[in-house]
Amino acid sequence: MKRRDFLTSGAGLGVAAMAGCTIPLPSVVPPPTTGEALVQPIGAPMRPIKSSMDRVTRTIVGLRPFRKPGPRLEAVKVGSKDVVHNYGHGGGGVSLSWGVAELAVALTKDSSSDRVAVLGSGAIGLSTAILLQRAGAQVTIYAKDFPPYTTSNVAGAMWHPVTLYENDQVSAETLSMLDLASRIAFNRFIRFANDPKYGVYWIRQYSLSAMPMSTILPYVGGDALYPGLVRNQSGGPFAFQYYDAYYTLMIDPDIYLRALVNDFLAAGGRMKEMTFESEGDLEKLPESSIVNCMGLGAGKVFGDETILPARGQLSFLLPQSDIDYGYAGSTDDYGLLYSFPRKTGILLGGSVDKGDWNLEPRADEIRRMVDGHAYLASKLKA
Ligand SMILES: Cc1cc2nc3c(=O)[nH]c(=O)nc-3n(C[C@H](O)[C@H](O)[C@H](O)COP(=O)(O)OP(=O)(O)OC[C@H]3O[C@@H](n4cnc5c(N)ncnc54)[C@H](O)[C@@H]3O)c2cc1C
């Protein structure tokens, strides 16, 4: 399997491998030593999540901005304006945000001495705006919606850039940009770890498979970004045949984006509500230097037909303090399933529907996820 396969396959939240590593098998025995523990060893016992309809607190839907050739990071001239495009980050926009933001700032004309407009106020726009401020610019964010009403607020969000492009349409240049952006981003995110103000926490993460996992190529950005990584272990949790495991960061986007908005405003940033219909609307802005971070919305405004929605639906269960792990895997009966442990609730996910614009929650999807995750939890009890 090529790295691109790993990046774009839902169940491939972990692949590649280092043969020969053996760690103790997770099993359900006693609970972790304390629910307040920051993170347990990869091989420590796992408590089952309690997945049932009466524990569902809410269901939300978001449209990942999936661009077939991969995220667009490019400086262009649009009318009289200097525009840097920074959009189309698929299922990995929160993860990549600080990295692509830093690269976008480097492309921005007069970033340190002038007024700069940032279009969009999701994870990409906010991180870009904050880094422009740090470079010395006076920044105004223009957007149709602000947190908590952005797609970024719907993100999982586990730190691991996935679902980023179609394998046959991505260039080597974009792959290399994504590797660099991943390294920059992870090294910035790690500074937020376990700070309640930002809602970023360490978790242990399991990628599950019925088939052996690829052992050849590194994870995106390099294996060093996945501490504790073990690959292609046999006899995985939840009765899966194979698994990869590592530590990563869990980002609670409602907390995190609120903190970024506050940081941006505290540094003198301004926010203005504005909807752009076409690229001609950019001429209405007083700034001559613009960074476009409008995610899926950039498609219509700039006539980019390579971007499409990849719909995702998430349900949340009541929180459990004894769950410190996430997982992703596919089963024959329930399809793709993933779960992340937030402090505010247990997230249930498992849908990536390309081309589907429907923002209404689907009852059959809620049932599939609740039943599917309950099934997996029951396997821990065995
Ligand atoms: C279910 C689900 C799970 C996900 N899980 C993860 C995960 O675990 N990890 C991860 O890294 N990522 C995850 N993602 C992906 C992540 O959410 C996106 O990649 C990311 O939010 C993109 O950020 P953005 O700032 O580009 O877009 P957005 O958050 O959509 O922000 C776009 C901004 O542009 C504005 N805008 C758009 N159009 C216009 C217009 N015409 N005029 C004016 N303003 C406009 C919007 O109002 C908004 O302010 C997930 C997404 C979903 C839906």
The ligand as a Gaussian input file, in Angstrom:
#p B3LYP/6-31G(d) Opt

LIG

0 1
 C      -17.226000      14.816000      10.810000
 C      -15.881000      15.456000      10.613000
 C      -14.787000      14.970000      11.298000
 C      -13.536000      15.552000      11.127000
 N      -12.498000      15.078000      11.849000
 C      -11.283000      15.674000      11.743000
 C      -10.200000      15.230000      12.537000
 O      -10.327000      14.290000      13.343000
 N       -9.007000      15.878000      12.412000
 C       -8.837000      16.919000      11.543000
 O       -7.731000      17.458000      11.467000
 N       -9.856000      17.356000      10.766000
 C      -11.058000      16.751000      10.835000
 N      -12.099000      17.174000      10.043000
 C      -11.822000      18.113000       8.936000
 C      -11.834000      19.562000       9.365000
 O      -13.042000      19.872000       9.981000
 C      -11.634000      20.458000       8.156000
 O      -10.549000      20.059000       7.366000
 C      -11.380000      21.893000       8.634000
 O      -12.420000      22.282000       9.491000
 C      -11.261000      22.872000       7.507000
 O      -11.048000      24.129000       8.097000
 P      -11.311000      25.452000       7.304000
 O      -10.953000      26.563000       8.208000
 O      -10.654000      25.378000       5.975000
 O      -12.875000      25.416000       6.963000
 P      -14.168000      25.880000       7.801000
 O      -14.079000      25.493000       9.218000
 O      -15.323000      25.407000       7.000000
 O      -14.108000      27.443000       7.740000
 C      -14.404000      28.132000       6.532000
 C      -14.666000      29.584000       6.834000
 O      -14.913000      30.251000       5.597000
 C      -16.149000      30.921000       5.663000
 N      -16.745000      30.970000       4.335000
 C      -17.005000      29.927000       3.510000
 N      -17.568000      30.373000       2.376000
 C      -17.661000      31.720000       2.488000
 C      -18.145000      32.759000       1.660000
 N      -18.670000      32.505000       0.460000
 N      -18.087000      34.038000       2.107000
 C      -17.565000      34.328000       3.316000
 N      -17.094000      33.381000       4.150000
 C      -17.134000      32.095000       3.741000
 C      -16.976000      30.126000       6.653000
 O      -18.059000      30.918000       7.153000
 C      -15.909000      29.812000       7.701000
 O      -15.715000      30.912000       8.554000
 C      -13.370000      16.630000      10.220000
 C      -14.484000      17.147000       9.547000
 C      -15.723000      16.574000       9.746000
 C      -16.907000      17.167000       9.031000

